[in-house]
Amino acid sequence: MTEEVGSLLCRCAEELKLALPDEQLSSFLVLMAELRKWNSKFNLTSIKKEADITLKHFVDSLLLLSVVRSPGKLLDIGSGGGFPSLPLKIMLPELGMVSVDAVEKKIMFQRHMARLLGFQTFSALHSRVERLPGKYLGEFDWIVTRAFSDLTTFASLGLPYLKKNGSMIAMKGKRGAEEVRAAEGALEEQGIKVCSCLHERLPLSGDERYLVVMQRHNAGN
């Protein structure tokens, strides 16, 4: 199955116009093997098949590369088993990263992968985001989440940790544009503007995704 996963990743990377060197491809294969091993004991994800994990976790996470880049520092809120944080770290090894989840076994898996893949500047924290240490206030260029909460909740939780010119990015499904329209008024009251709502499609499956990019109103001042 390793060969099939590698082939699928390469096809998707090509469709997304991403370079996938052998070293990074190997890291994804290690991530797949370890995720399946841990998942059999700890139920880290309900997605079981390798092809589905590749598309719905790995490749889905990589859609953020159309917005997120190095250098800088990223906070992943509600990261679960490490998505999008682990795939992003594989692709952007210089990007500083803090990954937060309230479920300890999922954080333990992320720490295991960070050690195994030799990540630098990667911290996985067992915490709720609102309880993060004060040292993280105003610290991040990018704050991302994937199916963690509604837009206004994500924005209110993430805003204290965002740099002045930083961006918050919510990964949403096919109703992402509707969510933006419904939330814009409440976001305005929080001092947050929606800069863009990027419509993406997962390679091969064609499943719709939206990347909702938000900033402070006064970010450019």
Z-matrix of the N, CA and C atoms (Angstrom, degrees):
N
C 1 1.465
C 2 1.529 1 112.76
N 3 1.342 2 116.80 1 -24.16
C 4 1.463 3 120.46 2 -179.21
C 5 1.514 4 111.25 3 -57.48
N 6 1.327 5 116.26 4 -42.03
C 7 1.468 6 120.39 5 -179.68
C 8 1.523 7 110.69 6 -63.59
N 9 1.350 8 117.43 7 -39.22
C 10 1.454 9 121.04 8 -179.92
C 11 1.524 10 111.18 9 -66.78
N 12 1.332 11 116.84 10 -40.90
C 13 1.459 12 120.49 11 178.10
C 14 1.525 13 110.20 12 -63.70
N 15 1.318 14 116.93 13 -44.87
C 16 1.455 15 120.88 14 178.77
C 17 1.517 16 112.20 15 -60.02
N 18 1.318 17 116.00 16 -43.33
C 19 1.460 18 120.77 17 179.11
C 20 1.522 19 111.17 18 -63.89
N 21 1.329 20 115.75 19 -42.49
C 22 1.466 21 120.12 20 179.76
C 23 1.517 22 111.12 21 -64.46
N 24 1.325 23 117.35 22 -43.29
C 25 1.464 24 120.91 23 178.03
C 26 1.523 25 111.58 24 -61.38
N 27 1.314 26 116.09 25 -42.49
C 28 1.464 27 120.07 26 -179.80
C 29 1.526 28 111.41 27 -64.46
N 30 1.318 29 116.91 28 -41.23
C 31 1.469 30 120.49 29 178.19
C 32 1.522 31 111.06 30 -62.59
N 33 1.332 32 116.21 31 -43.30
C 34 1.457 33 120.24 32 -179.35
C 35 1.523 34 111.35 33 -68.25
N 36 1.329 35 116.97 34 -41.20
C 37 1.465 36 120.66 35 177.94
C 38 1.522 37 110.66 36 -60.96
N 39 1.317 38 115.85 37 -40.34
C 40 1.468 39 119.44 38 178.54
C 41 1.526 40 111.15 39 -63.64
N 42 1.334 41 116.29 40 -42.09
C 43 1.458 42 119.80 41 179.60
C 44 1.528 43 111.31 42 -65.00
N 45 1.342 44 116.05 43 -34.10
C 46 1.463 45 120.75 44 178.88
C 47 1.527 46 112.70 45 -85.98
N 48 1.333 47 115.61 46 0.19
C 49 1.466 48 122.07 47 -179.53
C 50 1.530 49 111.45 48 60.57
N 51 1.338 50 115.03 49 43.10
C 52 1.457 51 121.89 50 177.60
C 53 1.513 52 110.19 51 -110.92
N 54 1.328 53 116.31 52 138.61
C 55 1.460 54 120.25 53 172.27
C 56 1.532 55 108.53 54 -76.91
N 57 1.321 56 116.63 55 136.78
C 58 1.463 57 121.08 56 179.12
C 59 1.528 58 108.39 57 -131.63
N 60 1.345 59 116.49 58 82.19
C 61 1.469 60 120.04 59 -179.82
C 62 1.525 61 111.42 60 -61.04
N 63 1.323 62 115.71 61 162.03
C 64 1.462 63 120.80 62 -177.78
C 65 1.528 64 112.44 63 -57.59
N 66 1.331 65 116.98 64 -38.52
C 67 1.458 66 120.05 65 -178.45
C 68 1.533 67 111.44 66 -62.47
N 69 1.329 68 115.72 67 -41.95
C 70 1.464 69 119.47 68 179.63
C 71 1.525 70 111.07 69 -72.52
N 72 1.316 71 116.77 70 -37.55
C 73 1.461 72 119.84 71 176.14
C 74 1.526 73 110.19 72 -60.53
N 75 1.317 74 117.02 73 -42.94
C 76 1.460 75 121.08 74 177.91
C 77 1.524 76 111.44 75 -60.81
N 78 1.338 77 117.07 76 -38.49
C 79 1.466 78 120.68 77 178.68
C 80 1.528 79 111.02 78 -63.88
N 81 1.322 80 116.26 79 -39.54
C 82 1.466 81 119.16 80 177.24
C 83 1.533 82 111.65 81 -64.83
N 84 1.310 83 117.01 82 -37.15
C 85 1.466 84 120.30 83 178.98
C 86 1.531 85 111.03 84 -67.51
N 87 1.339 86 116.15 85 -37.50
C 88 1.468 87 119.99 86 174.84
C 89 1.527 88 110.06 87 -65.31
N 90 1.317 89 116.20 88 -43.20
C 91 1.466 90 120.61 89 177.98
C 92 1.527 91 111.23 90 -59.30
N 93 1.320 92 117.10 91 -42.10
C 94 1.462 93 121.23 92 178.38
C 95 1.531 94 110.83 93 -61.57
N 96 1.314 95 116.65 94 -48.61
C 97 1.466 96 120.90 95 -177.41
C 98 1.526 97 111.13 96 -61.40
N 99 1.336 98 116.22 97 -43.92
C 100 1.460 99 119.94 98 -178.31
C 101 1.528 100 111.67 99 -71.52
N 102 1.318 101 116.88 100 -37.56
C 103 1.466 102 120.42 101 178.60
C 104 1.528 103 110.68 102 -62.24
N 105 1.318 104 116.77 103 -43.56
C 106 1.465 105 119.71 104 179.76
C 107 1.534 106 111.15 105 -67.15
N 108 1.323 107 116.05 106 -37.57
C 109 1.465 108 119.76 107 179.07
C 110 1.529 109 110.59 108 -65.00
N 111 1.311 110 116.63 109 -49.23
C 112 1.463 111 120.77 110 179.90
C 113 1.522 112 111.57 111 -67.69
N 114 1.326 113 116.06 112 -36.08
C 115 1.459 114 120.02 113 -176.52
C 116 1.521 115 111.70 114 -64.53
N 117 1.317 116 117.03 115 -29.61
C 118 1.458 117 120.65 116 179.36
C 119 1.536 118 111.65 117 -67.64
N 120 1.339 119 116.47 118 -20.59
C 121 1.467 120 120.60 119 -179.11
C 122 1.527 121 113.19 120 -107.32
N 123 1.318 122 116.26 121 -35.28
C 124 1.464 123 119.53 122 -169.55
C 125 1.525 124 114.75 123 -117.48
N 126 1.324 125 118.24 124 -1.57
C 127 1.464 126 121.48 125 178.69
C 128 1.530 127 112.31 126 51.49
N 129 1.311 128 115.79 127 59.93
C 130 1.459 129 121.23 128 -179.48
C 131 1.527 130 111.86 129 -72.26
N 132 1.322 131 116.88 130 -30.43
C 133 1.456 132 121.84 131 -179.93
C 134 1.521 133 109.43 132 -147.02
N 135 1.326 134 115.81 133 146.85
C 136 1.465 135 120.11 134 178.26
C 137 1.524 136 111.62 135 -79.11
N 138 1.316 137 116.79 136 -11.05
C 139 1.466 138 121.22 137 179.13
C 140 1.525 139 108.35 138 -84.71
N 141 1.315 140 117.41 139 123.44
C 142 1.465 141 121.61 140 -170.56
C 143 1.534 142 114.05 141 -109.47
N 144 1.329 143 117.54 142 -38.40
C 145 1.464 144 120.63 143 -173.56
C 146 1.529 145 110.70 144 -74.64
N 147 1.332 146 115.47 145 141.40
C 148 1.468 147 119.74 146 -176.24
C 149 1.526 148 112.24 147 -60.46
N 150 1.324 149 117.21 148 -40.83
C 151 1.468 150 119.56 149 -179.81
C 152 1.530 151 110.67 150 -63.78
N 153 1.332 152 116.71 151 -39.83
C 154 1.460 153 120.41 152 179.63
C 155 1.529 154 111.08 153 -69.77
N 156 1.324 155 117.14 154 -39.95
C 157 1.465 156 120.57 155 176.21
C 158 1.530 157 109.97 156 -60.96
N 159 1.319 158 115.68 157 -43.38
C 160 1.468 159 120.26 158 -179.62
C 161 1.519 160 111.09 159 -59.18
N 162 1.332 161 116.60 160 -48.14
C 163 1.469 162 120.61 161 -176.90
C 164 1.522 163 112.19 162 -76.08
N 165 1.327 164 116.95 163 -49.19
C 166 1.463 165 120.87 164 -168.20
C 167 1.519 166 113.99 165 -86.21
N 168 1.326 167 117.40 166 -15.29
C 169 1.466 168 120.13 167 175.25
C 170 1.529 169 111.50 168 -113.91
N 171 1.340 170 117.05 169 -57.34
C 172 1.463 171 119.84 170 -175.37
C 173 1.528 172 111.72 171 -67.81
N 174 1.325 173 116.22 172 -59.98
C 175 1.475 174 120.33 173 -174.31
C 176 1.525 175 110.76 174 -68.43
N 177 1.314 176 117.28 175 -38.81
C 178 1.459 177 120.50 176 177.12
C 179 1.526 178 110.46 177 -56.67
N 180 1.322 179 116.92 178 -42.96
C 181 1.471 180 120.98 179 178.01
C 182 1.521 181 111.77 180 -62.00
N 183 1.331 182 116.11 181 -35.75
C 184 1.461 183 120.46 182 -175.89
C 185 1.524 184 113.01 183 -72.10
N 186 1.333 185 118.13 184 -13.09
C 187 1.462 186 119.53 185 174.75
C 188 1.526 187 111.38 186 -58.87
N 189 1.332 188 116.32 187 -26.27
C 190 1.470 189 120.38 188 179.62
C 191 1.518 190 112.93 189 -64.85
N 192 1.319 191 117.11 190 -18.36
C 193 1.466 192 119.51 191 -178.43
C 194 1.523 193 112.31 192 -67.60
N 195 1.325 194 117.51 193 -10.11
C 196 1.469 195 119.73 194 173.60
C 197 1.528 196 110.97 195 -75.62
N 198 1.342 197 116.20 196 -11.74
C 199 1.468 198 120.94 197 -177.79
C 200 1.529 199 111.84 198 -124.92
N 201 1.324 200 117.11 199 -46.05
C 202 1.469 201 122.58 200 -175.12
C 203 1.519 202 110.74 201 -84.78
N 204 1.315 203 116.08 202 140.62
C 205 1.470 204 120.13 203 178.78
C 206 1.525 205 109.38 204 -151.39
N 207 1.317 206 115.63 205 166.78
C 208 1.466 207 122.54 206 174.76
C 209 1.530 208 108.82 207 -92.93
N 210 1.337 209 117.70 208 160.12
C 211 1.468 210 128.37 209 -6.32
C 212 1.515 211 110.60 210 -80.57
N 213 1.311 212 115.78 211 177.28
C 214 1.455 213 120.61 212 179.23
C 215 1.510 214 110.42 213 141.82
N 216 1.330 215 114.22 214 -167.75
C 217 1.457 216 120.53 215 -177.51
C 218 1.523 217 108.72 216 -138.39
N 219 1.328 218 115.82 217 135.24
C 220 1.462 219 121.80 218 -173.33
C 221 1.520 220 110.43 219 -123.45
N 222 1.335 221 116.03 220 140.09
C 223 1.462 222 123.58 221 173.25
C 224 1.519 223 108.20 222 -113.78
N 225 1.335 224 116.19 223 125.53
C 226 1.459 225 122.33 224 177.15
C 227 1.526 226 107.78 225 -106.79
N 228 1.323 227 116.76 226 112.39
C 229 1.462 228 122.58 227 -176.42
C 230 1.526 229 110.06 228 -94.59
N 231 1.334 230 116.46 229 127.63
C 232 1.461 231 120.68 230 -179.85
C 233 1.508 232 111.42 231 66.51
N 234 1.316 233 116.73 232 51.85
C 235 1.464 234 122.45 233 -168.84
C 236 1.524 235 114.09 234 -78.20
N 237 1.333 236 117.87 235 -9.98
C 238 1.465 237 119.68 236 178.32
C 239 1.519 238 111.54 237 60.13
N 240 1.333 239 115.50 238 -129.16
C 241 1.454 240 120.60 239 178.77
C 242 1.518 241 114.34 240 -77.57
N 243 1.347 242 116.83 241 6.56
C 244 1.463 243 120.18 242 176.77
C 245 1.512 244 114.36 243 113.79
N 246 1.321 245 116.16 244 31.73
C 247 1.460 246 119.91 245 -178.54
C 248 1.522 247 109.64 246 -127.30
N 249 1.333 248 115.76 247 122.43
C 250 1.462 249 128.65 248 15.87
C 251 1.527 250 116.43 249 -93.17
N 252 1.324 251 119.40 250 3.31
C 253 1.463 252 120.19 251 -168.38
C 254 1.527 253 114.36 252 -60.31
N 255 1.335 254 118.36 253 -45.70
C 256 1.474 255 119.28 254 -176.49
C 257 1.535 256 112.22 255 -66.26
N 258 1.340 257 120.20 256 -49.67
C 259 1.469 258 118.34 257 176.55
C 260 1.527 259 113.37 258 -59.80
N 261 1.340 260 116.86 259 -38.65
C 262 1.466 261 118.84 260 178.82
C 263 1.521 262 111.33 261 -64.27
N 264 1.324 263 117.10 262 -39.66
C 265 1.461 264 120.15 263 -179.80
C 266 1.528 265 111.15 264 -67.08
N 267 1.314 266 116.92 265 -35.87
C 268 1.466 267 120.13 266 175.68
C 269 1.530 268 110.29 267 -61.11
N 270 1.323 269 116.33 268 -42.86
C 271 1.460 270 120.41 269 -175.88
C 272 1.534 271 112.78 270 -81.83
N 273 1.340 272 117.11 271 -29.34
C 274 1.470 273 121.46 272 -178.20
C 275 1.531 274 108.96 273 -125.55
N 276 1.331 275 117.43 274 71.73
C 277 1.470 276 120.38 275 -173.60
C 278 1.516 277 114.28 276 -61.42
N 279 1.325 278 118.91 277 -22.12
C 280 1.463 279 121.69 278 -179.12
C 281 1.526 280 112.22 279 -84.91
N 282 1.312 281 117.91 280 -8.97
C 283 1.458 282 121.27 281 -178.36
C 284 1.529 283 109.71 282 -77.96
N 285 1.327 284 116.89 283 119.88
C 286 1.457 285 120.72 284 175.08
C 287 1.515 286 109.61 285 -66.61
N 288 1.330 287 117.52 286 141.17
C 289 1.448 288 119.09 287 -171.71
C 290 1.525 289 111.78 288 -145.32
N 291 1.335 290 114.82 289 136.74
C 292 1.461 291 122.48 290 170.85
C 293 1.518 292 106.93 291 -124.28
N 294 1.321 293 115.60 292 124.17
C 295 1.461 294 122.44 293 -177.22
C 296 1.521 295 108.49 294 -114.61
N 297 1.336 296 116.59 295 127.97
C 298 1.466 297 121.52 296 -172.47
C 299 1.522 298 110.71 297 -124.39
N 300 1.333 299 115.50 298 131.49
C 301 1.459 300 120.17 299 173.03
C 302 1.524 301 109.26 300 -150.53
N 303 1.323 302 116.06 301 149.97
C 304 1.462 303 121.07 302 -177.48
C 305 1.523 304 113.34 303 -85.48
N 306 1.342 305 117.72 304 -6.91
C 307 1.472 306 121.70 305 -178.57
C 308 1.528 307 108.38 306 -100.50
N 309 1.328 308 115.95 307 116.01
C 310 1.467 309 120.74 308 -170.81
C 311 1.528 310 112.93 309 -63.06
N 312 1.331 311 118.24 310 -41.55
C 313 1.466 312 119.74 311 -176.73
C 314 1.532 313 111.45 312 -62.71
N 315 1.310 314 116.96 313 -30.71
C 316 1.466 315 120.32 314 178.92
C 317 1.525 316 110.97 315 -72.78
N 318 1.323 317 116.04 316 -37.30
C 319 1.461 318 120.20 317 175.85
C 320 1.522 319 110.57 318 -68.73
N 321 1.320 320 117.33 319 -38.35
C 322 1.468 321 120.73 320 176.72
C 323 1.526 322 110.75 321 -59.20
N 324 1.331 323 116.58 322 -40.13
C 325 1.466 324 119.92 323 178.10
C 326 1.523 325 110.62 324 -64.74
N 327 1.318 326 117.12 325 -43.21
C 328 1.466 327 119.82 326 179.74
C 329 1.533 328 111.40 327 -62.32
N 330 1.324 329 116.78 328 -41.21
C 331 1.465 330 119.41 329 178.21
C 332 1.524 331 110.82 330 -64.56
N 333 1.316 332 115.98 331 -38.48
C 334 1.468 333 120.74 332 176.90
C 335 1.526 334 110.31 333 -60.29
N 336 1.328 335 116.90 334 -46.24
C 337 1.467 336 120.51 335 -179.59
C 338 1.531 337 111.12 336 -66.40
N 339 1.310 338 117.31 337 -37.88
C 340 1.470 339 120.20 338 179.05
C 341 1.524 340 110.85 339 -61.70
N 342 1.337 341 116.16 340 -41.12
C 343 1.470 342 119.72 341 177.17
C 344 1.527 343 110.63 342 -67.35
N 345 1.321 344 116.14 343 -44.91
C 346 1.459 345 121.06 344 -175.30
C 347 1.530 346 111.54 345 -64.75
N 348 1.319 347 116.77 346 -38.58
C 349 1.464 348 120.89 347 -177.22
C 350 1.528 349 112.71 348 -94.09
N 351 1.329 350 116.35 349 1.10
C 352 1.463 351 119.84 350 175.25
C 353 1.512 352 114.40 351 68.57
N 354 1.327 353 116.90 352 34.41
C 355 1.462 354 119.92 353 179.73
C 356 1.521 355 110.89 354 -65.29
N 357 1.308 356 115.56 355 140.13
C 358 1.451 357 123.18 356 168.92
C 359 1.531 358 107.66 357 -108.23
N 360 1.328 359 116.89 358 154.68
C 361 1.473 360 123.14 359 179.04
C 362 1.531 361 111.73 360 49.14
N 363 1.335 362 115.22 361 48.85
C 364 1.468 363 121.82 362 176.13
C 365 1.526 364 107.89 363 -133.21
N 366 1.332 365 116.16 364 120.97
C 367 1.467 366 121.07 365 178.49
C 368 1.522 367 108.81 366 -123.42
N 369 1.334 368 116.56 367 130.14
C 370 1.461 369 122.20 368 174.88
C 371 1.521 370 107.44 369 -110.72
N 372 1.331 371 117.05 370 119.00
C 373 1.452 372 121.85 371 -172.71
C 374 1.524 373 111.52 372 -114.67
N 375 1.330 374 114.99 373 129.54
C 376 1.464 375 120.64 374 174.38
C 377 1.524 376 107.64 375 -85.11
N 378 1.335 377 115.68 376 98.02
C 379 1.457 378 119.80 377 -172.88
C 380 1.520 379 109.71 378 -167.21
N 381 1.306 380 115.65 379 162.04
C 382 1.458 381 121.02 380 163.83
C 383 1.525 382 106.63 381 -88.30
N 384 1.314 383 117.06 382 145.72
C 385 1.461 384 119.47 383 -172.27
C 386 1.528 385 111.43 384 -60.94
N 387 1.324 386 118.20 385 -35.17
C 388 1.453 387 119.98 386 -177.80
C 389 1.527 388 112.58 387 -70.51
N 390 1.327 389 116.80 388 -9.72
C 391 1.464 390 120.80 389 178.35
C 392 1.527 391 112.60 390 -105.50
N 393 1.306 392 117.72 391 12.99
C 394 1.458 393 119.92 392 178.56
C 395 1.525 394 110.84 393 -63.66
N 396 1.334 395 117.32 394 148.02
C 397 1.468 396 119.96 395 179.27
C 398 1.522 397 112.35 396 -58.66
N 399 1.325 398 115.24 397 151.19
C 400 1.459 399 120.67 398 -177.69
C 401 1.517 400 114.29 399 -59.94
N 402 1.340 401 117.39 400 -21.52
C 403 1.466 402 119.80 401 -178.42
C 404 1.528 403 112.01 402 -64.03
N 405 1.339 404 117.41 403 -17.08
C 406 1.461 405 120.41 404 -178.75
C 407 1.532 406 113.15 405 -90.03
N 408 1.319 407 118.33 406 -5.91
C 409 1.460 408 120.68 407 -179.77
C 410 1.524 409 110.40 408 -62.23
N 411 1.335 410 116.42 409 129.84
C 412 1.458 411 121.65 410 178.83
C 413 1.506 412 114.97 411 63.82
N 414 1.334 413 117.23 412 26.96
C 415 1.461 414 121.83 413 -168.23
C 416 1.526 415 114.36 414 -100.89
N 417 1.332 416 119.10 415 -18.10
C 418 1.467 417 119.87 416 -164.85
C 419 1.537 418 113.66 417 -111.90
N 420 1.325 419 113.57 418 136.63
C 421 1.467 420 120.96 419 174.17
C 422 1.524 421 110.90 420 -77.44
N 423 1.327 422 115.37 421 -31.77
C 424 1.465 423 121.50 422 -177.57
C 425 1.523 424 108.99 423 -134.01
N 426 1.313 425 116.55 424 131.98
C 427 1.462 426 121.20 425 171.18
C 428 1.521 427 106.70 426 -125.15
N 429 1.322 428 116.09 427 122.98
C 430 1.462 429 120.12 428 -173.95
C 431 1.527 430 110.15 429 -125.22
N 432 1.307 431 114.81 430 156.99
C 433 1.461 432 120.87 431 172.34
C 434 1.516 433 108.87 432 -152.37
N 435 1.323 434 114.15 433 152.33
C 436 1.453 435 121.35 434 -177.07
C 437 1.528 436 107.66 435 -131.48
N 438 1.341 437 115.45 436 104.96
C 439 1.466 438 121.16 437 178.35
C 440 1.521 439 112.83 438 58.18
N 441 1.338 440 117.34 439 35.03
C 442 1.463 441 121.31 440 -178.18
C 443 1.517 442 112.15 441 -87.97
N 444 1.332 443 117.21 442 -43.43
C 445 1.462 444 120.07 443 -175.22
C 446 1.525 445 108.94 444 -164.72
N 447 1.340 446 115.16 445 -177.87
C 448 1.460 447 119.46 446 173.61
C 449 1.532 448 109.24 447 -72.82
N 450 1.308 449 116.03 448 165.92
C 451 1.464 450 121.23 449 -173.04
C 452 1.524 451 112.94 450 -62.40
N 453 1.331 452 117.30 451 -42.97
C 454 1.464 453 119.04 452 -176.08
C 455 1.534 454 111.36 453 -68.74
N 456 1.328 455 117.07 454 -37.76
C 457 1.462 456 119.84 455 177.28
C 458 1.524 457 110.53 456 -65.98
N 459 1.320 458 116.52 457 -45.76
C 460 1.465 459 120.61 458 178.17
C 461 1.522 460 110.31 459 -58.43
N 462 1.332 461 116.60 460 -45.25
C 463 1.462 462 120.56 461 -178.25
C 464 1.522 463 111.74 462 -63.28
N 465 1.324 464 117.09 463 -43.32
C 466 1.462 465 119.71 464 -178.13
C 467 1.527 466 111.69 465 -68.22
N 468 1.336 467 117.08 466 -36.02
C 469 1.459 468 120.64 467 178.75
C 470 1.527 469 111.66 468 -73.19
N 471 1.330 470 116.29 469 -37.70
C 472 1.457 471 119.82 470 -175.31
C 473 1.518 472 115.35 471 -82.00
N 474 1.325 473 116.50 472 -29.43
C 475 1.466 474 120.62 473 -171.52
C 476 1.530 475 114.54 474 -54.18
N 477 1.339 476 120.41 475 -42.03
C 478 1.474 477 118.83 476 -179.11
C 479 1.528 478 114.10 477 -61.24
N 480 1.329 479 117.36 478 -22.05
C 481 1.470 480 121.28 479 -175.08
C 482 1.527 481 112.52 480 -98.88
N 483 1.322 482 116.08 481 0.99
C 484 1.464 483 121.36 482 -175.25
C 485 1.523 484 111.52 483 -89.47
N 486 1.336 485 116.24 484 135.52
C 487 1.455 486 120.28 485 171.24
C 488 1.534 487 109.84 486 -64.34
N 489 1.313 488 115.92 487 161.46
C 490 1.464 489 120.80 488 -176.49
C 491 1.521 490 111.49 489 -54.20
N 492 1.323 491 117.11 490 -44.91
C 493 1.466 492 120.57 491 -177.70
C 494 1.528 493 112.41 492 -101.85
N 495 1.331 494 117.11 493 17.39
C 496 1.454 495 120.38 494 -177.86
C 497 1.520 496 113.30 495 -79.61
N 498 1.320 497 114.92 496 173.40
C 499 1.467 498 121.73 497 -178.70
C 500 1.523 499 110.57 498 -128.25
N 501 1.317 500 115.51 499 141.50
C 502 1.459 501 122.27 500 170.49
C 503 1.518 502 108.37 501 -105.05
N 504 1.321 503 116.49 502 135.11
C 505 1.465 504 120.74 503 -176.13
C 506 1.519 505 109.40 504 -128.86
N 507 1.319 506 115.56 505 117.48
C 508 1.459 507 121.37 506 176.24
C 509 1.525 508 108.85 507 -101.16
N 510 1.322 509 116.22 508 126.68
C 511 1.460 510 121.65 509 177.52
C 512 1.527 511 108.26 510 -89.87
N 513 1.327 512 116.56 511 120.80
C 514 1.452 513 121.69 512 -175.11
C 515 1.524 514 111.70 513 -126.34
N 516 1.329 515 115.83 514 161.65
C 517 1.457 516 121.82 515 178.73
C 518 1.512 517 112.23 516 -87.05
N 519 1.323 518 116.12 517 -153.76
C 520 1.467 519 121.37 518 -169.86
C 521 1.527 520 113.96 519 -65.92
N 522 1.335 521 117.74 520 -15.44
C 523 1.460 522 120.23 521 179.08
C 524 1.525 523 112.04 522 -102.40
N 525 1.302 524 115.63 523 20.33
C 526 1.457 525 120.21 524 -177.66
C 527 1.512 526 113.68 525 -58.60
N 528 1.326 527 117.38 526 -42.83
C 529 1.463 528 120.67 527 -179.30
C 530 1.529 529 110.84 528 -64.59
N 531 1.325 530 117.00 529 -37.79
C 532 1.462 531 120.87 530 176.75
C 533 1.528 532 110.72 531 -63.77
N 534 1.328 533 116.34 532 -41.28
C 535 1.462 534 120.64 533 178.74
C 536 1.524 535 110.99 534 -61.48
N 537 1.330 536 116.25 535 -39.83
C 538 1.463 537 119.90 536 179.11
C 539 1.521 538 110.36 537 -62.93
N 540 1.320 539 117.11 538 -47.27
C 541 1.471 540 120.17 539 -179.11
C 542 1.531 541 111.07 540 -60.56
N 543 1.321 542 116.87 541 -39.01
C 544 1.463 543 121.02 542 -178.40
C 545 1.524 544 112.30 543 -71.53
N 546 1.330 545 116.67 544 -27.29
C 547 1.470 546 120.58 545 -172.44
C 548 1.521 547 113.94 546 -100.57
N 549 1.328 548 118.64 547 -11.48
C 550 1.465 549 120.08 548 -170.91
C 551 1.526 550 113.11 549 -57.28
N 552 1.331 551 117.49 550 -39.99
C 553 1.463 552 120.15 551 -179.91
C 554 1.513 553 111.96 552 -62.14
N 555 1.329 554 116.53 553 -47.58
C 556 1.462 555 121.39 554 179.82
C 557 1.524 556 111.01 555 -64.84
N 558 1.327 557 116.95 556 -38.11
C 559 1.466 558 120.41 557 177.83
C 560 1.522 559 111.02 558 -64.53
N 561 1.332 560 116.66 559 -40.70
C 562 1.473 561 120.94 560 177.49
C 563 1.522 562 110.19 561 -57.99
N 564 1.331 563 117.15 562 -40.97
C 565 1.456 564 121.05 563 -179.96
C 566 1.529 565 111.56 564 -64.87
N 567 1.332 566 116.05 565 -27.20
C 568 1.467 567 120.60 566 177.49
C 569 1.529 568 112.46 567 -84.61
N 570 1.337 569 116.42 568 -1.31
C 571 1.464 570 120.15 569 -178.38
C 572 1.509 571 113.15 570 80.75
N 573 1.340 572 116.19 571 26.57
C 574 1.459 573 121.63 572 -175.85
C 575 1.523 574 109.73 573 -120.27
N 576 1.319 575 115.68 574 136.71
C 577 1.465 576 120.87 575 176.77
C 578 1.521 577 109.48 576 -114.71
N 579 1.320 578 116.02 577 146.82
C 580 1.464 579 121.87 578 172.89
C 581 1.521 580 107.12 579 -87.94
N 582 1.327 581 116.27 580 112.91
C 583 1.466 582 120.97 581 -177.85
C 584 1.523 583 111.69 582 -79.50
N 585 1.326 584 116.14 583 -36.98
C 586 1.458 585 120.10 584 -179.93
C 587 1.519 586 109.65 585 -160.54
N 588 1.314 587 114.84 586 155.65
C 589 1.463 588 122.19 587 175.46
C 590 1.526 589 105.44 588 -131.20
N 591 1.315 590 115.45 589 89.93
C 592 1.460 591 121.66 590 -170.39
C 593 1.524 592 111.04 591 -82.43
N 594 1.304 593 115.69 592 123.42
C 595 1.461 594 121.50 593 179.94
C 596 1.530 595 109.01 594 -88.90
N 597 1.324 596 115.72 595 121.44
C 598 1.461 597 121.67 596 -179.51
C 599 1.531 598 109.31 597 -125.07
N 600 1.319 599 115.28 598 163.52
C 601 1.465 600 120.56 599 172.35
C 602 1.519 601 108.78 600 -131.42
N 603 1.329 602 115.61 601 136.54
C 604 1.454 603 119.59 602 175.78
C 605 1.522 604 109.81 603 -64.99
N 606 1.319 605 118.70 604 132.73
C 607 1.462 606 120.41 605 175.53
C 608 1.533 607 111.15 606 -54.59
N 609 1.294 608 114.46 607 148.23
C 610 1.467 609 124.59 608 176.69
C 611 1.528 610 112.95 609 69.94
N 612 1.317 611 118.86 610 -55.48
C 613 1.470 612 119.90 611 -177.74
C 614 1.522 613 111.95 612 -77.70
N 615 1.331 614 117.06 613 -31.06
C 616 1.460 615 120.64 614 -177.89
C 617 1.511 616 114.18 615 77.61
N 618 1.334 617 118.10 616 5.93
C 619 1.464 618 121.16 617 179.78
C 620 1.529 619 110.46 618 -59.46
N 621 1.332 620 114.95 619 137.83
C 622 1.461 621 120.06 620 -176.80
C 623 1.522 622 112.03 621 -79.10
N 624 1.323 623 115.01 622 141.32
C 625 1.449 624 122.61 623 174.88
C 626 1.528 625 108.99 624 -137.86
N 627 1.330 626 115.72 625 151.40
C 628 1.460 627 121.31 626 173.58
C 629 1.529 628 108.94 627 -127.91
N 630 1.318 629 115.81 628 135.66
C 631 1.457 630 122.07 629 172.52
C 632 1.529 631 107.29 630 -106.90
N 633 1.320 632 115.31 631 110.20
C 634 1.466 633 120.97 632 -177.39
C 635 1.522 634 108.29 633 -95.47
N 636 1.317 635 116.57 634 110.39
C 637 1.463 636 122.66 635 -175.39
C 638 1.527 637 109.06 636 -101.14
N 639 1.343 638 116.21 637 123.64
C 640 1.464 639 122.11 638 -175.56
C 641 1.522 640 110.70 639 -127.00
N 642 1.322 641 115.86 640 148.52
C 643 1.456 642 122.66 641 175.87
C 644 1.530 643 109.78 642 -141.47
N 645 1.343 644 114.82 643 166.57
C 646 1.461 645 119.51 644 171.48
C 647 1.531 646 109.05 645 -64.82
N 648 1.324 647 116.94 646 150.31
C 649 1.464 648 121.07 647 177.21
C 650 1.523 649 111.83 648 -60.32
N 651 1.317 650 116.42 649 -36.72
C 652 1.468 651 120.56 650 -175.97
C 653 1.517 652 112.56 651 -98.80
N 654 1.353 653 116.90 652 22.00
C 655 1.466 654 119.77 653 -174.32
C 656 1.507 655 112.64 654 -59.63
N 657 1.319 656 117.68 655 -33.42
C 658 1.470 657 119.45 656 -176.27
C 659 1.506 658 113.99 657 -88.31
N 660 1.343 659 117.55 658 -2.83
C 661 1.461 660 119.87 659 -175.75
C 662 1.522 661 113.13 660 -90.87
